[in-house]
Structures are given as C-alpha cells and as structure tokens.
C-alpha cells in the first residue's frame, strides 16, 4: 500500500538545494495552507467529505498540519528524519486498520493534500522570485514528504492488521474451546465471546471431525466453509459449522476440495450450546470408519448411521449382549454359524416371511426352512419372545458389522441347499 517514490525524488537529502530561511517564511503560512489543503481533501476524497464533527475533524486537521510541518522541516534541515511526524502517520494507519477501513482513503488524501500543498507553497516561492532550480527542489521535497508519511501510514496499517488478525484468531479459538469443551455451556457466555470474535451466533451447528494427518501442522487449512470455526491442530482436527442445514453446506465444491481426500465424519446437527455432543458423535463415527464398521473413505454423516453409532456407544455392554443372545449358536459347527446368523437376522427383519428371506439371501425357500428348523432347535421359544427377538436383532446387527459372525457366505455356500 505504500506510495512509490516518484522519479526525481532525491535519495540523498543533501542534494536538495533550498534556502533554509525559506522554511520560516513558509512556516508562517502553514495555518492558512492547512485550511486550504483540508478543504481540498474533503472535496476530492469522499471518505473525508462527511460533516466535520469533533474528533474526526481534529484528526484530519492534525494530519494535514503534521505533514506540512514535516515538509517545512525538510527545508530547514534536509537531513532531518521527522521521526515524531512519521509516528503520527504510523498511528493514523493503525487507526484505519483497527476501524476496519481500507488504507486507500488515507493514501488518496495524502496524494491530494500533498499536490495541493505543493501548488500553494510553490506559488509562494515563485512570488518571491526564486529561480526554477529552487522551485524544482521544493517539488522534490514535497514528493519526499508524501512518500515518507505514506510509508509510515502503510507500516502502521500493516502492523495493526496483523495484530488484529492474530487477536481475532485467538478469540475464535477461545470461543471454539468453550463450545467444544466439557461441561454445560451457557448461551450468554457464547454470545459474549462471539461478539469479540466477530462471529454470528447460529441457532444450530454441526461438527466435522477429520482424519488426522501424520503430523498436525498449523498451516493445515480447514475445508472451505464460510463462518466455520476450526482447530486443525486438535486430535482429531475439527471444524464447527454454523447453520449446517443450509443449502449446499456439505455438498459444496469448496467443502469437498478442502478435504483433499481426507476421510471425515459429520456430527449430528444440534443447538449451538450442545456442539460438544456433535463432536463426540463425529469422533466416534471417525473411529468406526477407521475400523471399517462404517465406510473407510469419503464423508460419513452421523445422521445416516444412528443405529450403528448407538450399537457401538457402549461396546463392552454390546459384547455382553452379543455373547448372551447368540450363545445358542455355539452349539452349531463353526462353518454353519455365519449362515445361520444371516438367515436368522433376515427372518427377524422380514416379519418371519420365508419367501422374503429367500429373496433377500438369494437362496431357495427350502434352504431357508431347513435353516429355520435348525434355529428352532437351538433357540427354542426365544424366537417368539418379543424381548428376546429385539436382543437377537441388536446382537446380530452388531455381529454383522465386524465381530465373530461377520463372515459372509461364499456364492457356493449361498447356493447350497443343506449346509
């Protein structure tokens, strides 16, 4: 954003040959020139054209006077650095950044003001009968002055913008830690932190858990998602997404590209104060993806796999249920167990309809009846007890997603009538 040094601006201040006594003459006109420069800036730069109220008018006036003073000081002492005045413009640049405004308006004001000041002071030099080399030197000093204050303003703007960005990131990290931390979350506390983090509090959120890379890196970028809060250094990396049911939120191109092929699990949509619950289920789903219980690649939505997540919510208890409910199968041979389990689950889910079971398993109905007779011998009355049937369905579904009964029939076995 710094104004480049125009051609002709001397790199060595000593090369500017201006009579030092001219400085005092021009200093006496400084207030009058400041009035005209201020008016010209207000006329040509829209951002400065608003009604001149107290502090705003004082800041504009101070900036003009400081720049003119620096110009005159350069005449009095060409080697002077004008450090105090440069500091003033550094602060002006910082102020523009902190107010969230572009630096363009301030830079435009410097160019407009510098040119107009040069015209006014150059006219005074001509009226005094100074030769053309002195007038040219004054022009060089004017350009030098504009360049110096513009650079100071740009440096202040850049520093404040950097600090503002870091501070905003820090506040958003605090907000995310609150939302995803343990314990209850008060909406008032969320709103307080969100205000400082410039984050609009949504009614509903969802948390995306991402498969971790080998080494977390601060430069890792979250998937493209406007308004999202991300912690890519966490294990697993997580992204809190506001209003997840919005159009194209998770199906958008930017989100898919942002994953870079990394597996991800999308937690259930919940109230903003319950975001930690969404993270908990997304993390659990990601773990099940790693084990192959859920699809290993791509994006898994928890909402599409609630029964599987529920089954694996307490795996030690699930193992107890599976062992107890399926204990009768231990009496069958090891080769028979997978086929009997598959048939029993299909029979329970189809309302005990043999033709439906046969169609589902791609076997002959007689094969189904044969297996059902074996199951009747093994399970007895439990096959007709509602509570026992529910336990069997849960246990068999668990077995089918990765435990000891997960082996599927081969095509040859499926077509065998009496295995």
Secondary structure, 3 states (H helix, E strand, C coil): CCCCCCCCCCCCHHHCCCCCHHHHHHHHCHHHHHHHHHHHHHHHCHHHCCCCCHHHHHHHHHHHHHHHHHHHHHHHCCCCCCHHHHHHHHHHHHHHHHCCCCCHHHHHHHHHHHHHHHHHHHHHHHHCCCCHHHHHHHHHHHHHHHHHHHHHHHHHHHHHHHHHHHHHHHHHHHHHHHHHCCCCCCHHHHHHHHHHCCCCCCCEEEEEEECCCCCCCCCCCCCCCCCCEEECCCCCCEEEEECCCCCCCCCCHHHHHHHCCCCEEECCCEEHHHHHHHHHHHHHHHHHHHHCCCCCCCEEEHHHCHHHHHHCCCHHHHHHHHHHHCHHHHHCCHHHHHHHHHHHHHHHHCCCCHHHHHHHHCCCHHHHHHHHHHHHHHHHHHHHCHHHHHHHHHHHHHHHCCCCCCCCCCHHHHCCCCC
